[in-house]
Amino acid sequence: MDGVRVGNRVIGADAPVTIGWENIPQVEGGAFKRAFFTWFQPAVLLGLIAFWYYAPNSIAKASTAIGIGIGFKVLLLALEWVNPRYDSWRLTWKELATDMFYVGLGYTMVRMVSGFIGSDAMITAIQQSFHWDKLNWFVGLPLLVQAFLIAFIFDFGQYWMHRGMHNWYPLWLTHSVHHFITQLNINKGAVGNPVEIFLIGLGIGGFFDFLPRAALIAGTFGMAVSTYQHINVRFNSPRWWRYVFNTTEHHSLHHSLDYEATRSNYSGTFIFIDRMFGTCVDGEAELLGMEGGRRMSIREQMTYPFTEAWRTTRERLARQPAAIPAE
């Protein structure tokens, strides 16, 4: 397999991928269907931003955001059945049960641990130890500017954490589990080892003071953009959307069976961050996973980073030359 040269790399030499937007299939059907799957993503994003901007204080709270998030995922789950990107990614009951296990894990154990040793807890400790005041000037910025900066700062940090996970072996051990998924569905973003889910959620946004409503609007970018990374829906995303935001197409390449393709598209929301650092590849892939598409059991996913680290350590120790006894 020859692959396609993208910059200094050859993408698709290990497994088939599609490179270039002009080669990606479009939504077929009547005018309404094509318009719906073209403008659905921008309409939802603008609608949610408007909602949080104008909603009364009695509604604009975290519990409302959680409810909207759950309802939105149910809607996207229905869209996966209506207009799947690939039939091979169609959700089965086994896949759904596995996904829901990880969703529950994220809402319980991972969230509880993050409350004790997560980024907010660490930032609070740093501020108390060094008597640093928060950056109070941040709250003086316009509300939408605050919201964008909160989302951007988090995604910028996530980009480098994610990229580090692909380039530093100890971090890769925690992240590799997530790359054993063989299809994308709405809840696949929750699938992974709890250590990796914890690490990818770290951020420095807690150093800034910001209005609570700005945080809710910032969360809209995650819900109405990042959610599409792991989804089995074919969209006709507008050109400007594909240039600014991460898409299912981008993230499917990141999960491809092709090694070079996986070393691209690290951002969670703003794909222009990848464009800034030369790691963006436009295209998509259907064949996903690692080791030929081997499926991991939940038990292996929970233990793999630790068992693999132990195996690697033993192999390296075995390769070291034996000490020569003194005469």
Buried (B, 14 or more C-beta within 10 A) or exposed (E): EEBBEBEEBBBBBBBEBBBEBEEBEEBEEEEEBBEBBBBBBBEBBEEBBEBBBEBEEEEBEEEBBEEBBEEBBEEBBEBBEEBBBBEEBBBEEEBBEBBEBBBEBBEEEBBEBBEEEBBBBEBEEEBEEEEEEBEEEBBEBEBEEBBBBBBBBBBBBBBEBBBBBBEEEEBBBBBBBBBBBBBBBBBBBBBBBBBBBBBBBBBEBBBBBBBEBBBBBBBBBBBBBBBBBBBBBBBBBEEEBBBBBBBBBBBBBBBBBBEBBBBBBBBBBBBBBBBEEEBBBBBBBBBBBBEEBEBBEEEBBBBBBEEBBEEEEEEEEEEEEEEEEEE
